Amino acid sequence: MRWPTLALLALIALLQYPLWLGKGGWLRVWEVDRQLEAQRELNRKLENRNAGLDAEVRDLKTGYDAIEERARFELGLIKPDEVFVQVPQKQP
């Protein structure tokens, strides 16, 4: 009676091994699921960045206000009839 019991337990262990530790086993599925969630988070961040860049490109293509704002703040340009005044900030 002991021999068949041991044989059946060994058979069950052999059948369970691929389920838990094999190539498509549960541990591998868990690891791939974790990687998938990390990739989805990265994709969400990149989609938000791309949406902002897309809005900026559309604004630059359609209106002169955005171009003027960039010229003023990034390049320091002024209009011909304007006077530029720079106020120095106090050092802390």
C-alpha positions in Angstrom: 0.0 0.0 0.0 2.9 2.4 0.6 4.5 2.0 -2.8 1.5 3.2 -4.9 1.0 6.1 -2.5 4.6 7.2 -3.0 4.3 6.8 -6.8 1.2 8.9 -6.9 2.8 11.6 -4.8 5.8 11.7 -7.1 3.6 11.8 -10.1 1.7 14.8 -8.6 5.0 16.6 -7.9 6.2 16.0 -11.4 2.9 17.4 -12.8 3.0 20.5 -10.5 6.6 21.4 -11.4 5.9 22.9 -14.8 2.8 24.7 -13.4 4.9 26.6 -10.8 8.5 26.7 -12.1 8.3 25.8 -15.8 8.8 28.1 -18.8 5.1 29.2 -18.7 4.6 28.7 -15.0 3.0 30.8 -12.4 6.2 32.5 -11.3 7.0 33.6 -14.9 3.5 34.8 -15.4 3.8 36.9 -12.2 7.1 38.4 -13.3 5.7 39.3 -16.8 2.7 40.8 -15.2 4.9 43.0 -13.0 6.9 44.1 -16.1 3.7 44.8 -18.0 2.4 47.1 -15.2 5.8 49.0 -15.2 5.6 49.4 -19.0 2.0 50.7 -18.8 3.1 53.3 -16.2 5.9 54.4 -18.4 3.5 54.6 -21.4 1.1 56.8 -19.4 3.9 59.3 -18.6 5.1 59.4 -22.2 1.5 59.9 -23.5 1.1 62.8 -21.1 4.3 64.3 -22.3 3.4 63.8 -26.0 0.0 65.4 -25.4 1.7 68.5 -24.0 4.1 68.6 -26.9 1.3 68.1 -29.4 -0.7 71.0 -27.8 2.4 73.2 -28.0 3.1 72.4 -31.6 -0.6 73.1 -32.5 -0.4 76.4 -30.7 2.8 77.4 -32.4 1.4 76.5 -35.8 -1.9 78.3 -35.4 -1.3 81.4 -33.3 1.3 84.1 -33.1 0.7 84.6 -29.4 2.7 81.5 -28.5 5.5 82.5 -30.9 5.7 86.0 -29.4 5.7 84.6 -25.9 8.6 82.2 -26.7 10.5 85.0 -28.4 10.1 87.3 -25.3 10.9 84.8 -22.6 13.4 82.5 -24.2 15.2 84.8 -26.6 14.7 88.1 -24.8 13.3 89.9 -27.9 11.1 93.0 -27.8 8.9 94.8 -30.2 10.2 97.9 -32.0 8.1 100.3 -30.0 8.7 98.8 -26.6 11.1 99.7 -23.9 12.9 96.9 -22.0 13.3 97.4 -18.3 15.1 94.9 -16.1 14.8 95.0 -12.4 17.6 93.3 -10.5 16.6 91.0 -7.7 18.1 91.4 -4.2 20.5 88.7 -3.1 19.3 86.8 -0.1 
